[in-house]
Amino acid sequence: MVMDYVRKAWEAYKKNAVQFIVILLLTIIAMVAIMFVTMIPVLGPLAYSLEELGDNPVPDEVVATFASQAGLIPSLIIAFFIIMLFGTAMEIALIQLSYEAVKGESKIESLIPTIGKYFLRSIIATFLLGIVLMVPFGLIVGSAFTLLGTGAIGVLILAYMFLIIASIYLRFYMHAIVIDNKGAWASLKFSYNTVKGHFMELVGLFILHFCVIIFVMIINFIIPLISLINTFVVTPVFLIAYTMFYLKNRPSKTKYTRLKTTTRKKVTRKKTVRKPIKKKIVKRKPKRKTRRR
């Protein structure tokens, strides 16, 4: 079943490969540009100071002081938030592309309106996802510090297991927003209901994705630059496969509304009154008396 997703995703990717490659190239160029622009105020003075010092060793305290004075930490924070916002926009675009690829042919011109429509909602949903994942994780990890020895290790393992399983269940919150127009909080619930009952199937798809990435990275040691396949082929193919999984297993509208409603309205049926059937009275002719001769 998992291989069926990948095989169909590969067929859809071959028809829409140009669109995916263009968007992924623009994403990489934009990410590099953002990092370069945000780091210019730091990299300039840092390069000049290292050139002045020459071969003399620099103490760690001096490097830390210089970094804080030059604004390295604020620049990194700004770069992180800009990349996070841009990454969210690109994820919306890639999900829309994969959805259109499954339906038939994807169009790049439809991406900008889609990003504008769902961007704010996706940011709010990502923030809620962080709360849902990190608050319980922090509480479990915090309880581990009160324990000693194997007890603490067991609690830490439990915390990471929770983080992994919850992340898998909430994997499709962005799909719910882009494809089904769900709200920020409703997208998390919709993603959970999509994965529920199909957890092991999704885990199998994750494992296959991970094995393909590792295989390509190993081949990269033999053939340089082969790792670009991970970026421009493996990533979009498996994104289409995940979209197919979502479309196949998402709750139907009637099923999902039944999950949300607690009481059902009673359907009153009109009572049909049957009209009495009138019996036809057949008048029989009286028998004629025959005289005996």
C-alpha distance (Angstrom), angle and dihedral (degrees) to the residues before:
residue distance angle dihedral
M1 . . .
V2 3.82 . .
M3 3.80 91.4 .
D4 3.81 89.7 52.2
Y5 3.81 89.4 62.0
V6 3.81 91.9 50.4
R7 3.81 94.3 45.1
K8 3.81 93.1 50.6
A9 3.82 90.7 42.7
W10 3.80 90.4 53.9
E11 3.80 90.8 52.9
A12 3.81 90.6 50.0
Y13 3.82 91.5 46.8
K14 3.81 93.5 53.3
K15 3.82 89.7 58.2
N16 3.83 93.4 48.2
A17 3.82 103.4 29.3
V18 3.82 95.3 120.1
Q19 3.82 93.2 57.1
F20 3.81 92.6 49.9
I21 3.81 94.1 46.4
V22 3.83 91.8 49.7
I23 3.82 93.1 50.6
L24 3.81 93.3 45.3
L25 3.83 91.6 48.7
L26 3.80 91.0 50.8
T27 3.80 89.5 48.5
I28 3.81 93.3 53.3
I29 3.82 93.2 45.8
A30 3.80 91.8 48.4
M31 3.82 92.9 48.2
V32 3.81 92.0 51.9
A33 3.81 91.0 46.4
I34 3.81 92.3 50.8
M35 3.80 92.1 50.8
F36 3.80 91.7 46.7
V37 3.81 95.4 48.9
T38 3.82 94.9 45.7
M39 3.82 92.5 46.7
I40 3.84 98.4 47.5
P41 3.86 93.4 90.8
V42 3.80 88.5 55.7
L43 3.79 105.1 34.6
G44 3.81 94.1 53.5
P45 3.84 98.6 57.6
L46 3.80 91.0 36.1
A47 3.82 93.4 54.9
Y48 3.82 91.2 46.2
S49 3.82 92.4 50.5
L50 3.80 93.3 48.5
E51 3.78 89.9 50.1
E52 3.81 90.5 51.6
L53 3.79 92.7 49.3
G54 3.79 92.9 51.2
D55 3.78 114.2 -179.0
N56 3.82 95.5 -15.7
P57 3.81 113.4 119.0
V58 3.79 115.4 -111.5
P59 3.82 118.4 -139.8
D60 3.79 116.9 -124.8
E61 3.82 91.2 -121.1
V62 3.80 90.9 58.2
V63 3.82 92.3 49.1
A64 3.83 91.5 49.4
T65 3.80 92.3 48.1
F66 3.79 92.8 46.8
A67 3.81 91.8 48.2
S68 3.80 92.6 52.1
Q69 3.80 92.5 45.7
A70 3.78 93.8 46.6
G71 3.77 91.8 52.5
L72 3.81 98.0 -112.5
I73 3.81 95.3 145.1
P74 3.86 95.4 47.1
S75 3.81 89.6 46.4
L76 3.79 91.1 52.1
I77 3.81 91.3 49.0
I78 3.80 91.8 49.5
A79 3.80 90.9 47.2
F80 3.81 90.5 49.5
F81 3.81 93.5 53.3
I82 3.81 93.9 44.3
I83 3.81 91.0 49.6
M84 3.82 90.5 46.9
L85 3.83 91.5 52.8
F86 3.79 92.7 44.5
G87 3.81 91.1 45.2
T88 3.81 90.0 53.7
A89 3.80 90.7 52.5
M90 3.80 91.5 49.2
E91 3.80 91.8 48.1
I92 3.81 89.5 54.3
A93 3.81 88.9 50.2
L94 3.81 93.8 49.0
I95 3.81 92.9 47.6
Q96 3.81 89.9 50.5
L97 3.82 89.9 48.3
S98 3.81 92.1 49.7
Y99 3.81 91.4 47.6
E100 3.81 91.8 51.3
A101 3.83 90.0 44.9
V102 3.80 89.9 56.2
K103 3.80 90.6 49.3
G104 3.79 94.0 45.9
E105 3.81 125.4 -82.9
S106 3.81 125.1 14.7
K107 3.80 122.1 -139.5
I108 3.81 124.7 -154.0
E109 3.82 93.3 -155.4
S110 3.81 90.6 66.5
L111 3.81 93.1 59.4
I112 3.83 100.6 77.7
P113 3.84 94.9 56.4
T114 3.81 89.4 45.3
I115 3.81 92.5 51.6
G116 3.80 91.6 48.0
K117 3.80 92.1 49.7
Y118 3.81 98.7 48.9
F119 3.82 104.4 25.2
L120 3.82 100.2 95.5
R121 3.79 92.4 41.1
S122 3.81 90.6 51.1
I123 3.82 92.0 50.9
I124 3.83 90.9 51.9
A125 3.81 90.9 46.7
T126 3.82 91.0 50.3
F127 3.81 89.7 51.2
L128 3.82 90.8 50.2
L129 3.79 89.9 47.7
G130 3.79 89.9 55.0
I131 3.81 90.3 52.6
V132 3.81 93.1 47.1
L133 3.80 92.0 50.0
M134 3.79 104.4 35.0
V135 3.82 102.8 40.2
P136 3.85 95.2 60.4
F137 3.80 89.7 37.5
G138 3.83 91.1 53.4
L139 3.81 91.9 47.4
I140 3.81 92.2 50.9
V141 3.81 92.7 46.3
G142 3.82 90.4 46.4
S143 3.80 90.5 54.3
A144 3.81 88.9 53.6
F145 3.82 90.5 66.3
T146 3.81 89.8 62.9
L147 3.81 90.3 58.8
L148 3.77 130.3 69.0
G149 3.79 134.3 -145.6
T150 3.77 121.2 -10.9
G151 3.81 92.2 -4.0
A152 3.80 91.6 65.5
I153 3.81 91.9 46.3
G154 3.81 90.4 51.1
V155 3.81 91.8 51.1
L156 3.81 91.4 49.2
I157 3.81 90.5 51.0
L158 3.81 88.4 49.6
A159 3.82 90.4 51.1
Y160 3.80 93.4 52.3
M161 3.80 91.5 44.6
F162 3.81 89.0 54.2
L163 3.81 90.7 49.5
I164 3.82 93.1 50.9
I165 3.82 96.3 44.5
A166 3.82 93.8 44.8
S167 3.82 90.7 48.4
I168 3.81 90.1 53.7
Y169 3.81 92.7 49.7
L170 3.82 91.9 49.0
R171 3.80 94.8 42.2
F172 3.82 95.4 111.3
Y173 3.80 101.9 50.1
M174 3.82 91.0 112.0
H175 3.80 90.7 48.7
A176 3.81 89.0 53.1
I177 3.81 90.5 53.2
V178 3.81 98.1 44.6
I179 3.81 100.1 36.4
D180 3.81 103.6 29.7
N181 3.83 99.8 26.4
K182 3.81 93.4 -124.8
G183 3.79 124.0 168.9
A184 3.81 124.0 -107.8
W185 3.81 97.0 -94.7
A186 3.81 94.8 30.9
S187 3.81 89.9 56.1
L188 3.80 91.0 62.2
K189 3.82 91.8 50.8
F190 3.80 91.2 44.7
S191 3.81 91.0 51.7
Y192 3.81 90.6 50.7
N193 3.81 91.5 50.8
T194 3.81 89.9 48.3
V195 3.80 94.5 54.7
K196 3.81 95.0 38.2
G197 3.79 108.0 105.0
H198 3.83 92.2 14.6
F199 3.81 100.0 61.4
M200 3.81 98.1 120.5
E201 3.80 91.7 46.3
L202 3.82 89.9 55.5
V203 3.81 91.3 45.3
G204 3.81 88.3 54.1
L205 3.81 89.6 52.9
F206 3.82 90.2 49.5
I207 3.81 91.9 49.9
L208 3.80 92.1 49.7
H209 3.82 90.3 48.9
F210 3.82 91.1 50.4
C211 3.83 92.8 48.1
V212 3.81 92.1 51.0
I213 3.82 91.1 50.8
I214 3.82 91.8 49.9
F215 3.81 91.6 46.8
V216 3.83 92.2 52.6
M217 3.83 90.9 47.3
I218 3.81 90.5 52.8
I219 3.81 91.5 49.6
N220 3.82 87.7 49.9
F221 3.82 89.5 69.8
I222 3.80 88.1 61.0
I223 3.80 100.0 36.0
P224 3.85 112.5 31.7
L225 3.82 119.3 -135.3
I226 3.81 91.2 18.5
S227 3.81 85.6 117.6
L228 3.82 87.3 77.5
I229 3.79 84.7 79.3
N230 3.80 87.7 70.4
T231 3.80 90.7 56.9
F232 3.79 102.3 40.4
V233 3.81 102.8 28.3
V234 3.80 114.5 17.2
T235 3.82 95.7 44.3
P236 3.85 97.0 51.6
V237 3.81 94.0 39.4
F238 3.79 92.7 54.8
L239 3.80 91.4 41.3
I240 3.81 87.8 58.2
A241 3.82 88.8 46.4
Y242 3.83 90.9 53.0
T243 3.81 89.5 48.3
M244 3.81 89.7 52.3
F245 3.80 89.6 50.1
Y246 3.80 89.9 51.1
L247 3.80 94.5 48.2
K248 3.79 91.8 48.0
N249 3.80 98.1 47.0
R250 3.82 104.8 30.1
P251 3.82 114.3 118.7
S252 3.76 114.5 -96.0
K253 3.80 117.8 -118.4
T254 3.80 93.9 -105.5
K255 3.78 93.2 45.1
Y256 3.80 93.5 48.4
T257 3.78 94.5 47.5
R258 3.78 89.4 51.9
L259 3.79 89.3 54.7
K260 3.80 90.6 54.0
T261 3.78 99.4 44.1
T262 3.77 119.6 75.6
T263 3.78 100.2 -171.5
R264 3.72 128.9 41.2
K265 3.73 124.5 -144.4
K266 3.74 114.9 -114.8
V267 3.73 113.1 -118.3
T268 3.76 110.6 -136.2
R269 3.72 114.4 -152.5
K270 3.72 122.5 -156.4
K271 3.73 113.7 -114.3
T272 3.73 111.4 -123.9
V273 3.78 113.3 -141.4
R274 3.71 112.0 -146.6
K275 3.73 115.8 -137.9
P276 3.76 115.2 -129.6
I277 3.72 113.2 -104.7
K278 3.75 112.0 -119.5
K279 3.72 112.3 -133.1
K280 3.70 115.0 -138.2
I281 3.79 111.1 -125.4
V282 3.72 109.6 -141.5
K283 3.77 112.0 -154.4
R284 3.71 111.5 -142.0
K285 3.75 119.3 -146.3
P286 3.80 113.4 -119.9
K287 3.76 114.8 -108.5
R288 3.74 115.1 -108.7
K289 3.76 115.4 -119.3
T290 3.78 112.8 -125.1
R291 3.79 117.2 -146.6
R292 3.68 118.0 -132.0
R293 3.67 115.4 -124.2
